[in-house]
Amino acid sequence: MKLGKLEVKELVDDSSINESYKILRTNLLYTSNLKVVSLTSTIANEGKTTTAYYLAKSYVELGKKFY
């Protein structure tokens, strides 16, 4: 998958994971007119990068821009 000039490799090829992030994306889209989503945690290795990746991927699949 290519996003702009950055080539991104799939982290995990698991349709159930992808579907979960699509549900999260849909919930964010219909909850309100969000301009920014921030992912935080108090400790390392809780999945912030993974969540950001899959959430961005799900937006791009809809043709949305994700910065």
VEXDREN-2710 file (C-alpha; in Angstrom, 1 decimal):
% VEXDREN-2710
k/r/px/py/pz
1/MET/0.0/0.0/0.0
2/LYS/1.3/3.5/-0.8
3/LEU/0.4/6.6/1.1
4/GLY/1.8/9.6/-0.7
5/LYS/5.5/9.0/-1.2
6/LEU/5.8/6.7/1.8
7/GLU/5.5/3.0/1.2
8/VAL/3.8/1.2/4.0
9/LYS/4.0/-2.5/4.6
10/GLU/1.1/-4.3/6.3
11/LEU/1.9/-4.9/10.0
12/VAL/-0.4/-8.0/10.3
13/ASP/-2.5/-9.6/7.6
14/ASP/-5.6/-10.2/9.7
15/SER/-9.0/-9.2/8.4
16/SER/-10.5/-9.2/11.9
17/ILE/-8.0/-6.6/13.0
18/ASN/-8.6/-4.5/9.9
19/GLU/-12.4/-4.8/10.5
20/SER/-12.0/-3.6/14.1
21/TYR/-10.2/-0.5/13.0
22/LYS/-12.8/0.2/10.3
23/ILE/-15.4/0.1/13.0
24/LEU/-13.4/2.5/15.1
25/ARG/-13.0/4.8/12.0
26/THR/-16.8/4.7/11.4
27/ASN/-17.5/5.5/15.0
28/LEU/-15.1/8.5/14.8
29/LEU/-16.7/9.7/11.5
30/TYR/-20.2/9.6/12.8
31/THR/-19.6/10.8/16.4
32/SER/-18.7/14.4/15.4
33/ASN/-16.8/16.5/13.0
34/LEU/-13.4/15.7/14.4
35/LYS/-10.3/17.5/13.1
36/VAL/-7.7/15.9/15.3
37/VAL/-7.4/12.4/16.9
38/SER/-4.8/12.0/19.5
39/LEU/-3.5/8.6/20.7
40/THR/-1.8/8.6/24.1
41/SER/-1.0/6.2/26.9
42/THR/1.0/6.3/30.1
43/ILE/3.4/3.5/29.2
44/ALA/5.2/2.2/26.2
45/ASN/4.0/-0.8/24.0
46/GLU/0.3/-0.2/24.4
47/GLY/-0.3/0.0/20.6
48/LYS/-0.3/3.7/19.8
49/THR/1.7/3.3/16.6
50/THR/-0.3/0.2/15.6
51/THR/-3.6/2.0/16.2
52/ALA/-2.4/5.1/14.3
53/TYR/-1.3/2.9/11.4
54/TYR/-4.5/1.0/11.0
55/LEU/-6.8/4.0/11.7
56/ALA/-4.9/6.0/9.0
57/LYS/-5.1/3.0/6.6
58/SER/-8.9/2.8/7.1
59/TYR/-9.3/6.5/6.4
60/VAL/-7.2/6.3/3.2
61/GLU/-9.3/3.3/2.0
62/LEU/-12.3/5.7/2.0
63/GLY/-10.3/8.3/0.0
64/LYS/-9.8/10.5/3.1
65/LYS/-6.6/12.4/3.7
66/PHE/-4.8/11.5/6.9
67/TYR/-1.8/13.6/8.1
END
